[in-house]
Amino acid sequence: MDSSKLSRIVREEFIDEYGSIICNDIQKEVFGKSYNLWDPQEFEAFEEAGGHDDKCPSVTGNAAKWTAKVLLDEGIEPTL
């Protein structure tokens, strides 16, 4: 399977879980609203809501998990 098909599988996982692949949309799903991270007050609110404590790490962890599953399902083993 080529990389575009593999990435499409991960994309579909994002859509199934969060309704979108777009950060602002994912923020709305996870936080109930999106934040303008360029605005210092909104960035502070984002942090206070757990942005970098558990919310975003959970999203990126899911992305890593889905990617690893796709690669392993295709027999693509990691090399160190």
N, CA, C and O atoms as a GROMACS GRO file, in nm:
protein
  320
    1MET      N    1   0.085  -0.117   0.000
    1MET     CA    2   0.000   0.000   0.000
    1MET      C    3   0.090   0.124   0.000
    1MET      O    4   0.191   0.128   0.071
    2ASP      N    5   0.054   0.224  -0.079
    2ASP     CA    6   0.139   0.344  -0.085
    2ASP      C    7   0.110   0.438   0.032
    2ASP      O    8   0.009   0.424   0.101
    3SER      N    9   0.199   0.534   0.053
    3SER     CA   10   0.191   0.621   0.170
    3SER      C   11   0.064   0.705   0.172
    3SER      O   12   0.013   0.735   0.280
    4SER      N   13   0.011   0.744   0.057
    4SER     CA   14  -0.112   0.824   0.059
    4SER      C   15  -0.229   0.743   0.110
    4SER      O   16  -0.317   0.797   0.178
    5LYS      N   17  -0.233   0.615   0.080
    5LYS     CA   18  -0.340   0.530   0.132
    5LYS      C   19  -0.324   0.508   0.282
    5LYS      O   20  -0.422   0.505   0.356
    6LEU      N   21  -0.200   0.493   0.325
    6LEU     CA   22  -0.175   0.476   0.469
    6LEU      C   23  -0.212   0.602   0.546
    6LEU      O   24  -0.274   0.594   0.652
    7SER      N   25  -0.176   0.717   0.493
    7SER     CA   26  -0.208   0.842   0.561
    7SER      C   27  -0.359   0.867   0.561
    7SER      O   28  -0.411   0.928   0.654
    8ARG      N   29  -0.427   0.820   0.460
    8ARG     CA   30  -0.573   0.834   0.455
    8ARG      C   31  -0.639   0.756   0.570
    8ARG      O   32  -0.739   0.800   0.625
    9ILE      N   33  -0.582   0.642   0.604
    9ILE     CA   34  -0.635   0.563   0.716
    9ILE      C   35  -0.622   0.641   0.846
    9ILE      O   36  -0.716   0.646   0.926
   10VAL      N   37  -0.506   0.702   0.868
   10VAL     CA   38  -0.486   0.783   0.989
   10VAL      C   39  -0.579   0.903   0.988
   10VAL      O   40  -0.635   0.939   1.091
   11ARG      N   41  -0.596   0.964   0.873
   11ARG     CA   42  -0.688   1.078   0.858
   11ARG      C   43  -0.828   1.038   0.900
   11ARG      O   44  -0.896   1.112   0.971
   12GLU      N   45  -0.872   0.922   0.856
   12GLU     CA   46  -1.006   0.875   0.890
   12GLU      C   47  -1.020   0.850   1.041
   12GLU      O   48  -1.127   0.873   1.098
   13GLU      N   49  -0.914   0.805   1.104
   13GLU     CA   50  -0.917   0.787   1.250
   13GLU      C   51  -0.940   0.921   1.319
   13GLU      O   52  -1.019   0.930   1.413
   14PHE      N   53  -0.870   1.026   1.272
   14PHE     CA   54  -0.891   1.161   1.327
   14PHE      C   55  -1.035   1.204   1.310
   14PHE      O   56  -1.097   1.255   1.404
   15ILE      N   57  -1.089   1.184   1.192
   15ILE     CA   58  -1.227   1.226   1.166
   15ILE      C   59  -1.325   1.147   1.251
   15ILE      O   60  -1.421   1.203   1.304
   16ASP      N   61  -1.302   1.016   1.265
   16ASP     CA   62  -1.389   0.935   1.350
   16ASP      C   63  -1.384   0.980   1.495
   16ASP      O   64  -1.488   0.986   1.562
   17GLU      N   65  -1.266   1.012   1.544
   17GLU     CA   66  -1.249   1.048   1.685
   17GLU      C   67  -1.285   1.193   1.715
   17GLU      O   68  -1.350   1.222   1.815
   18TYR      N   69  -1.242   1.285   1.626
   18TYR     CA   70  -1.254   1.428   1.655
   18TYR      C   71  -1.343   1.504   1.558
   18TYR      O   72  -1.371   1.622   1.579
   19GLY      N   73  -1.386   1.439   1.451
   19GLY     CA   74  -1.473   1.506   1.354
   19GLY      C   75  -1.399   1.586   1.250
   19GLY      O   76  -1.462   1.644   1.161
   20SER      N   77  -1.266   1.591   1.257
   20SER     CA   78  -1.188   1.675   1.167
   20SER      C   79  -1.040   1.642   1.183
   20SER      O   80  -0.999   1.571   1.276
   21ILE      N   81  -0.960   1.696   1.091
   21ILE     CA   82  -0.815   1.690   1.105
   21ILE      C   83  -0.758   1.829   1.133
   21ILE      O   84  -0.637   1.845   1.146
   22ILE      N   85  -0.844   1.929   1.142
   22ILE     CA   86  -0.802   2.068   1.160
   22ILE      C   87  -0.794   2.100   1.309
   22ILE      O   88  -0.888   2.074   1.384
   23CYS      N   89  -0.682   2.157   1.351
   23CYS     CA   90  -0.654   2.184   1.492
   23CYS      C   91  -0.768   2.260   1.560
   23CYS      O   92  -0.813   2.219   1.667
   24ASN      N   93  -0.816   2.369   1.501
   24ASN     CA   94  -0.924   2.446   1.564
   24ASN      C   95  -1.048   2.361   1.585
   24ASN      O   96  -1.115   2.373   1.688
   25ASP      N   97  -1.080   2.275   1.489
   25ASP     CA   98  -1.196   2.187   1.503
   25ASP      C   99  -1.172   2.084   1.613
   25ASP      O  100  -1.263   2.053   1.691
   26ILE      N  101  -1.052   2.031   1.620
   26ILE     CA  102  -1.018   1.934   1.723
   26ILE      C  103  -1.024   2.000   1.861
   26ILE      O  104  -1.071   1.940   1.958
   27GLN      N  105  -0.976   2.125   1.870
   27GLN     CA  106  -0.986   2.198   1.996
   27GLN      C  107  -1.132   2.210   2.039
   27GLN      O  108  -1.164   2.191   2.156
   28LYS      N  109  -1.220   2.242   1.945
   28LYS     CA  110  -1.362   2.255   1.978
   28LYS      C  111  -1.417   2.124   2.032
   28LYS      O  112  -1.497   2.123   2.125
   29GLU      N  113  -1.376   2.014   1.973
   29GLU     CA  114  -1.421   1.882   2.018
   29GLU      C  115  -1.366   1.850   2.158
   29GLU      O  116  -1.439   1.800   2.243
   30VAL      N  117  -1.239   1.878   2.180
   30VAL     CA  118  -1.173   1.841   2.305
   30VAL      C  119  -1.205   1.939   2.418
   30VAL      O  120  -1.233   1.898   2.531
   31PHE      N  121  -1.201   2.069   2.388
   31PHE     CA  122  -1.218   2.172   2.491
   31PHE      C  123  -1.358   2.232   2.495
   31PHE      O  124  -1.397   2.294   2.594
   32GLY      N  125  -1.434   2.212   2.388
   32GLY     CA  126  -1.564   2.279   2.378
   32GLY      C  127  -1.554   2.416   2.313
   32GLY      O  128  -1.655   2.483   2.296
   33LYS      N  129  -1.434   2.457   2.278
   33LYS     CA  130  -1.408   2.585   2.209
   33LYS      C  131  -1.270   2.578   2.148
   33LYS      O  132  -1.190   2.490   2.181
   34SER      N  133  -1.240   2.671   2.059
   34SER     CA  134  -1.105   2.679   2.005
   34SER      C  135  -1.037   2.804   2.062
   34SER      O  136  -1.102   2.899   2.104
   35TYR      N  137  -0.906   2.800   2.062
   35TYR     CA  138  -0.825   2.908   2.117
   35TYR      C  139  -0.737   2.969   2.009
   35TYR      O  140  -0.688   2.898   1.921
   36ASN      N  141  -0.718   3.100   2.016
   36ASN     CA  142  -0.620   3.169   1.933
   36ASN      C  143  -0.489   3.166   2.011
   36ASN      O  144  -0.469   3.248   2.101
   37LEU      N  145  -0.402   3.073   1.977
   37LEU     CA  146  -0.280   3.054   2.054
   37LEU      C  147  -0.179   3.166   2.035
   37LEU      O  148  -0.079   3.170   2.106
   38TRP      N  149  -0.203   3.257   1.942
   38TRP     CA  150  -0.117   3.374   1.924
   38TRP      C  151  -0.153   3.485   2.022
   38TRP      O  152  -0.073   3.575   2.045
   39ASP      N  153  -0.273   3.478   2.079
   39ASP     CA  154  -0.318   3.577   2.176
   39ASP      C  155  -0.273   3.532   2.315
   39ASP      O  156  -0.310   3.424   2.359
   40PRO      N  157  -0.193   3.614   2.384
   40PRO     CA  158  -0.139   3.571   2.514
   40PRO      C  159  -0.247   3.531   2.616
   40PRO      O  160  -0.227   3.434   2.689
   41GLN      N  161  -0.358   3.602   2.621
   41GLN     CA  162  -0.464   3.569   2.717
   41GLN      C  163  -0.530   3.436   2.680
   41GLN      O  164  -0.560   3.355   2.768
   42GLU      N  165  -0.554   3.415   2.551
   42GLU     CA  166  -0.615   3.288   2.509
   42GLU      C  167  -0.518   3.173   2.527
   42GLU      O  168  -0.559   3.062   2.563
   43PHE      N  169  -0.389   3.198   2.502
   43PHE     CA  170  -0.290   3.092   2.524
   43PHE      C  171  -0.286   3.053   2.672
   43PHE      O  172  -0.276   2.935   2.705
   44GLU      N  173  -0.293   3.152   2.760
   44GLU     CA  174  -0.295   3.123   2.903
   44GLU      C  175  -0.419   3.042   2.941
   44GLU      O  176  -0.411   2.948   3.020
   45ALA      N  177  -0.534   3.078   2.884
   45ALA     CA  178  -0.657   3.003   2.910
   45ALA      C  179  -0.645   2.859   2.858
   45ALA      O  180  -0.691   2.765   2.922
   46PHE      N  181  -0.584   2.845   2.742
   46PHE     CA  182  -0.560   2.714   2.682
   46PHE      C  183  -0.475   2.629   2.776
   46PHE      O  184  -0.506   2.512   2.800
   47GLU      N  185  -0.368   2.687   2.828
   47GLU     CA  186  -0.281   2.615   2.921
   47GLU      C  187  -0.356   2.578   3.049
   47GLU      O  188  -0.342   2.466   3.098
   48GLU      N  189  -0.434   2.671   3.101
   48GLU     CA  190  -0.511   2.646   3.224
   48GLU      C  191  -0.615   2.537   3.203
   48GLU      O  192  -0.652   2.468   3.298
   49ALA      N  193  -0.662   2.521   3.080
   49ALA     CA  194  -0.761   2.417   3.048
   49ALA      C  195  -0.696   2.280   3.027
   49ALA      O  196  -0.764   2.182   2.998
   50GLY      N  197  -0.563   2.275   3.042
   50GLY     CA  198  -0.492   2.148   3.026
   50GLY      C  199  -0.435   2.125   2.889
   50GLY      O  200  -0.401   2.012   2.852
   51GLY      N  201  -0.424   2.232   2.811
   51GLY     CA  202  -0.376   2.221   2.674
   51GLY      C  203  -0.252   2.136   2.656
   51GLY      O  204  -0.250   2.043   2.576
   52HIS      N  205  -0.148   2.168   2.730
   52HIS     CA  206  -0.024   2.093   2.716
   52HIS      C  207  -0.002   1.993   2.830
   52HIS      O  208   0.100   1.924   2.834
   53ASP      N  209  -0.096   1.988   2.923
   53ASP     CA  210  -0.085   1.890   3.031
   53ASP      C  211  -0.140   1.754   2.989
   53ASP      O  212  -0.073   1.652   3.004
   54ASP      N  213  -0.262   1.754   2.936
   54ASP     CA  214  -0.322   1.627   2.899
   54ASP      C  215  -0.401   1.629   2.769
   54ASP      O  216  -0.413   1.526   2.704
   55LYS      N  217  -0.454   1.742   2.730
   55LYS     CA  218  -0.541   1.746   2.611
   55LYS      C  219  -0.465   1.722   2.482
   55LYS      O  220  -0.491   1.624   2.412
   56CYS      N  221  -0.371   1.808   2.449
   56CYS     CA  222  -0.294   1.792   2.325
   56CYS      C  223  -0.205   1.667   2.327
   56CYS      O  224  -0.193   1.600   2.225
   57PRO      N  225  -0.142   1.635   2.442
   57PRO     CA  226  -0.067   1.510   2.443
   57PRO      C  227  -0.154   1.388   2.414
   57PRO      O  228  -0.108   1.290   2.354
   58SER      N  229  -0.279   1.392   2.455
   58SER     CA  230  -0.370   1.282   2.426
   58SER      C  231  -0.397   1.272   2.276
   58SER      O  232  -0.398   1.163   2.219
   59VAL      N  233  -0.419   1.387   2.213
   59VAL     CA  234  -0.446   1.389   2.068
   59VAL      C  235  -0.323   1.340   1.992
   59VAL      O  236  -0.336   1.256   1.902
   60THR      N  237  -0.206   1.391   2.026
   60THR     CA  238  -0.086   1.348   1.954
   60THR      C  239  -0.051   1.203   1.986
   60THR      O  240   0.004   1.132   1.902
   61GLY      N  241  -0.083   1.159   2.107
   61GLY     CA  242  -0.064   1.018   2.141
   61GLY      C  243  -0.152   0.929   2.056
   61GLY      O  244  -0.107   0.824   2.009
   62ASN      N  245  -0.277   0.970   2.035
   62ASN     CA  246  -0.365   0.894   1.946
   62ASN      C  247  -0.309   0.890   1.805
   62ASN      O  248  -0.310   0.786   1.740
   63ALA      N  249  -0.259   1.003   1.758
   63ALA     CA  250  -0.201   1.008   1.623
   63ALA      C  251  -0.085   0.910   1.611
   63ALA      O  252  -0.072   0.839   1.511
   64ALA      N  253   0.000   0.906   1.713
   64ALA     CA  254   0.114   0.813   1.711
   64ALA      C  255   0.066   0.669   1.714
   64ALA      O  256   0.118   0.584   1.641
   65LYS      N  257  -0.034   0.641   1.797
   65LYS     CA  258  -0.088   0.505   1.808
   65LYS      C  259  -0.149   0.461   1.675
   65LYS      O  260  -0.124   0.349   1.630
   66TRP      N  261  -0.229   0.548   1.614
   66TRP     CA  262  -0.292   0.512   1.486
   66TRP      C  263  -0.188   0.492   1.377
   66TRP      O  264  -0.200   0.400   1.296
   67THR      N  265  -0.086   0.577   1.376
   67THR     CA  266   0.020   0.564   1.276
   67THR      C  267   0.096   0.434   1.295
   67THR      O  268   0.124   0.362   1.198
   68ALA      N  269   0.131   0.403   1.418
   68ALA     CA  270   0.203   0.279   1.446
   68ALA      C  271   0.121   0.158   1.404
   68ALA      O  272   0.174   0.064   1.345
   69LYS      N  273  -0.008   0.160   1.434
   69LYS     CA  274  -0.095   0.048   1.396
   69LYS      C  275  -0.098   0.030   1.245
   69LYS      O  276  -0.087  -0.082   1.196
   70VAL      N  277  -0.114   0.139   1.172
   70VAL     CA  278  -0.118   0.132   1.025
   70VAL      C  279   0.013   0.072   0.972
   70VAL      O  280   0.011  -0.016   0.887
   71LEU      N  281   0.125   0.120   1.024
   71LEU     CA  282   0.253   0.070   0.977
   71LEU      C  283   0.273  -0.077   1.011
   71LEU      O  284   0.318  -0.155   0.928
   72LEU      N  285   0.240  -0.114   1.134
   72LEU     CA  286   0.255  -0.254   1.174
   72LEU      C  287   0.160  -0.346   1.098
   72LEU      O  288   0.197  -0.457   1.061
   73ASP      N  289   0.038  -0.299   1.073
   73ASP     CA  290  -0.058  -0.378   0.995
   73ASP      C  291  -0.007  -0.404   0.853
   73ASP      O  292  -0.041  -0.504   0.791
   74GLU      N  293   0.075  -0.312   0.804
   74GLU     CA  294   0.132  -0.327   0.670
   74GLU      C  295   0.266  -0.402   0.672
   74GLU      O  296   0.329  -0.421   0.568
   75GLY      N  297   0.307  -0.445   0.791
   75GLY     CA  298   0.432  -0.517   0.803
   75GLY      C  299   0.556  -0.430   0.798
   75GLY      O  300   0.666  -0.478   0.773
   76ILE      N  301   0.537  -0.301   0.823
   76ILE     CA  302   0.649  -0.207   0.824
   76ILE      C  303   0.699  -0.197   0.967
   76ILE      O  304   0.637  -0.132   1.050
   77GLU      N  305   0.810  -0.260   0.994
   77GLU     CA  306   0.867  -0.265   1.128
   77GLU      C  307   0.962  -0.146   1.150
   77GLU      O  308   1.031  -0.103   1.057
   78PRO      N  309   0.964  -0.095   1.273
   78PRO     CA  310   1.059   0.013   1.301
   78PRO      C  311   1.202  -0.039   1.301
   78PRO      O  312   1.229  -0.154   1.335
   79THR      N  313   1.293   0.048   1.262
   79THR     CA  314   1.434   0.016   1.269
   79THR      C  315   1.501   0.114   1.364
   79THR      O  316   1.466   0.231   1.368
   80LEU      N  317   1.595   0.066   1.437
   80LEU     CA  318   1.665   0.153   1.532
   80LEU      C  319   1.807   0.175   1.490
   80LEU      O  320   1.882   0.246   1.557
   0.00000   0.00000   0.00000
